[in-house]
Amino acid sequence: MLHTPRGGAGSGTAAADDRLMSIGAVLNVLRDEFPEVTISKIRFLESEGLVEPQRTPSGYRKFSPEDVERLAYVLRVQRDHYLPLKVIREQLDAMERGEQVTLPSVGQQRDGSDDVPPGEHEERTAARVGRDALLAAVEAEEGQLAEWEAYGLIAPLPDGSFDADAVTVAALVVELGRFGIEPRHLRAMKAAAERDAALVDQIVAPLRRHRNPQTRAHAEARTKELAGLAGRLHTALVHSALGVRPR
């Protein structure tokens, strides 16, 4: 629940200034819960009016703890409920007025196996959304989705729904499109991701084939860890190649 209006740390006092963070520091805080978040994503959310950081005389962004709280809320609702930014903005405005906000529930799918130990069903639970819900979440049109599918950027599950990863990919493709990057330009990125996935799979495959359920569970954890490291390495390499530094 948000307790302060946007820009709430901007009192001008020395104590308030000490609480302000650079965009790089904000990125490090958010990545604990949202490993995929980027500087570009934070700037985009700012451009959409979801957060309003202060600016130093030289133009550097300075975020208050309340700004970081807003960003975390936006990212969490996008990830867990697939709401479009317009709806999230309305929710934030309502919360600032002290109104109660009810988040929609997202359908949950289970794999239906009966031999999973108690407590592990939650690990396998995955939110899925339909075609219309995905389009609404990323604010895209049917023609765009068809093009993403044609280039193999996202694909529906056998039942026609989309998982959380597909929603994330769609949202990022939309953001890149704002810079003139088209789906056809992303084929090289997809190919690189598939090579990374093949490398990770090669490492964890022996664990996945193990007869011990705990070892197989360890394989899933190792897969997530390696995928996260590969993603962070890719980001760091791109930043290094471009000479980009967080601002």
N, C-alpha and C positions, 0 to 999 in steps of 0.2 A: 504494500500500500504506500502510495506517495504521500509525504507529509508536508512538502513545501512546494511553492510555485517554481516554475522554471527560472533559472538565474538567481535562486534564493541565496547564494553565498555572496552576492555582489554588494556587501555593505560598505566596502571601502576601508574597513578597519584593517589593522595589521594582522589581527587574529584571523579574519576572513581570508586575507591574502595567503596566509600560511596553509589554508585548506585547499587552495586551488591547485589543479594538476594540469600538466601539459597533455597533449593528445597522445603522446607516446606512453605516458604513465597510465592514462585511462585505458589504452589498449592492453597493457600488461594486466591491469585489474580485471578487465572483462574477459580476457582469454582463459582465466581459470574456469569459467563456466561456459564460455563460447569460444572454443579454439579456432573457429573459422572466421571470426570477426577480423576486419582489416581497417586500416586508416581510411581507405576509400569509403567503406561502409559507414563509419562514424561521420565523415564529412557529408555523405549523402543524406543521412538522417537529419543532420543539421540543416541542409538545404531544403528539406521537406518540412522544416519548422517543428520538429519533434524535440529538439533541444537547442538552447541558445547560449552557448558559452560566451564568456567575456572575451575581450580582445585587449592585448597589451598595445601601447602606442606603436610598436613595430609590427603589429598585426598577428602576433601569435595567439592561438586559442588558449584559454584558461578555463578549465572545467571545475565546477564545484562538486562536492559529494552528492548534492541533489541532482546535478546534471548526470552524473554517473548512474545514479539510481534510476533515472528516467530511461537512460540508454539500456540498462539491464532489463527493465520492464518491457521495453519495445522488442528487444531481441528475444526475450523469453516468450512473449505472446506470439511473435512470429513463428518461433520454433515449435511451440506446443499447441497453438490453436490456429495457425495459418490465417490470421486476420490481415486484411489489407491495411496499409498505413493510414488511410483516411479514417477507418474505424478506430484504429489505435489512437490516433490524434484526438478523436472525439472522446474516447475513454479517458485519456489523460486530462482533458479539459474538464470532464465531469468529476474526476477525482479531485482536481484542484478546487472545485466548488464544494467539495465535501459530500458528493453524491456516491452512492453505492454502485459498483460496476460488477455485472455478472458476466463471466467468461463462458462462451459456448463450450460444451463438451465435444471432444473429438472421438469418433468411433475407434474402438480398439479391436485389434484382431489377434487371436491366439493361434498357435500352430495346431492345437487340438490334440497333441500327443498326451497320453496318460502316464507315460513312464518318466516324466520330468519330476525331479525331487521337489518337495514343497519349497516355495520361495523363489524358485527359478523361473516360474511362469512370468513373473514381472520382468525378468531380464529379457525374455523373448517377446514381450508385448511390444507391438509397433503400431503407431498411429498411421492410419491410412486415410486418404481423402480422394474424393471423386474428381472427375475431369473439371466440372464447373467450379468446385471448391478450390482446386489448384489455380485456375485462371483468376478467380477472385482474390486469392491470397497474394499473387504476384502482380495483379492488375495488368493482365495480358489478354490477348484475343485468341480465339480458336486457331486462326491462321498461323499465329506465332508458335503455338504449341505444336501444330502439325509440322512446322519447319524444324523445330528442335528435335522432334521424333525422327524426321527424315535424315537428319545429320547424326543421329544416334546419341545426342546429348542426354536425353532422358528417355525412359521407356516405362510403360505401364506394367503393373504386375499382372499375372494371369487372369485375375478377376476384373481387370480394367482400372483398378484404383492406382494411386501413386503413394509411395512411401515418403518419409521425411527427407531423405536424401534427394529425391526427385524435386521436392518443393524447394530445397536449398539451391540446387543447381538452377532451377528455373528462375529463382529470384536473382541469382548472380548473373545469369545470362541477360535478364532484363536490365540490370544495372550497367553491365558492360555495353549493352545496346544504346544507352544514353550517351556513350562516348563514341558512337559510330562503329562499334565492333559488332560484326554480324555473326550469326551462327556458323557460317562457312569458315570464318576466321578461327574458330575454336576447335577445329578438327585436330590441330597439332597438340593442343592442350589435352584433349581427350585421349589421344594416342599416348602421350606422356603419362597420363594417369593410369592407363591400362598397363603400361610397362611397370610402373611402380607397384600396381596391384599384383602383377605376376611375380615380382620379386618378393613381396610380402607373403604371398601364398606359398611360394617355394620354401620360405623359412618356416612357416607354421604348419604346413601340410602334414609332416610326421606327427605333430601333436594332435591334429584333428582326427587322424586315423587311429589314435590310441584307444584301447578298449576301456581304459579308466575314465569314467565321466568327469572326474575332477581335472584330469589332464586335458580333456576336450574343452572344458570350461576355461582352463588356463590358455588354451589356444585362442579362444575368442577374445580374451583380455589382451593377449599379446598382439593380436591382429589390430585391435583398436589403438593400442599404444604405438605400434609401428606406423599405422595410417596417420595418426596425429603428428608424429615426428616427420614423416615424409611431407605432409602438408606444410609444416612450419619451415622445413628445409627449402621447399619450392618457393615459398614466400620470401625467405631470406635471400635466395639466389636471384630472384627477380629484382628485389630491392638493390642488391649489390650490382647487378648488371646495369641497372638504370641510374645508379648513384643516388637513390632516393633515401632521404632521411626523414623520420617522423618529425612533424612540426607541431 
